[in-house]
Amino acid sequence: MSSFKIMTVAELAPLLAEGKVKLVDVRTSAEVARGYIKGTAMLPLHLLPMQIKELDINAPTVFYCQVGGRSAQAASFAVNSGMTNVYNLQGGITAWVQSGGEITL
């Protein structure tokens, strides 16, 4: 069985700039209110099982959360639901901010 792949912040930045990946933030609404990566789809982890079919099964999709734990769960669920090009952002939005990445409030 295939599994998700890990993506670093350094790998994500150019792909985002080129529009080559779909970002999915699986944090809670309260966490998202503190900032998110521009262009992100908001899909809290607890709603993923009910809304997984709304995601493109073949599109390169990067899940992220605060530090990478919940997004790893989301990525695993996505792969087990038939998605084929799934990534977990290593270190989550915390790593993104620490590397100088911009967030939207």
N, C-alpha and C positions, 0 to 999 in steps of 0.2 A: 504494500500500500504506500502511496506517495505521501509526503508530508510537506508542510510549509517550509519556506526558506527564511533565513535571517537577512535583513537589509540594514546596513549602517546608515547613519545620517549623511556621511560623505557620499554614499551611493545614491541616496534618495534625492539630494538637492538637484543634481543635473536632470534627473528623470522628471522631477516636478517642473523644472523650468521648461522642459520640452513637452510637457503635458502627456507623458507616456505611462503614468500610473494613476490609479484611483486610490485616494486616501480615505480611510474609514476610521473615525475616532470612536472608540467604544467606552469612553468615560461617561460619567453621570453628567446631567445638565449643569449641576453646580460646578463641577470641575471644568467643563467646557466654558462656562462663563468667565473663568480666569484666563482664558486664552486658548486658541487653537491654531493649527497650521492652515494658512489660506488655501481654499479650494477643497476643504475636507467635507465629507459626508458625515453627519452625526448619527450614530447608531449605537445607543447604549447596549452594553453586553447582554443585559437581561432581555432585550427585545430582539436580539439577533436570531434566535430560533424561529420567531414569528415573521421576520422580514428578510431572511436570507435569500429568498427567491427574487427579491427586488434587485439584487446585485448581479452584474454580468458575470456569468460562469467562467468566461474565458479571458476577461480583462485582467491585466496585471493589477492586483489589489494589495495595498499595504495597510495593515491594521496597526493602530497604535493606541496606547493609553498613557498613563503617567510615567511608568518605568519599564513596561514590557510584559508584565505578568498576565494581565487580563487580555491583552491583545494576542498573546500566545494562545490562550484558550480560544479566542475568537478565530484565529487563523486555523487552529486545529479543527474546530467545528466546521469552518468553511470548506476545508479540504475533504472532510468526511461527508460533507453535503454535496460534493461533486465539483467544487471550484478547482481549477487546475493551475493557476498562476498566482499563488498566495504567498505573502511575505509578512513577517512581524518586524516592526521597527525596533531595532536593538536600543534599549535605554529609553524608549518612548519619547514623549514630548520634553521630558527633562533633559535628555541627551541633545535633542534638537536645540533647545534654548541655550544649553551650555556651549554648544558649538557655534553660537552666534546666529542661529536661525531665527527668523522673524515670526511673531505670532500676531494674530488678529484678536482684538477684544470685542 
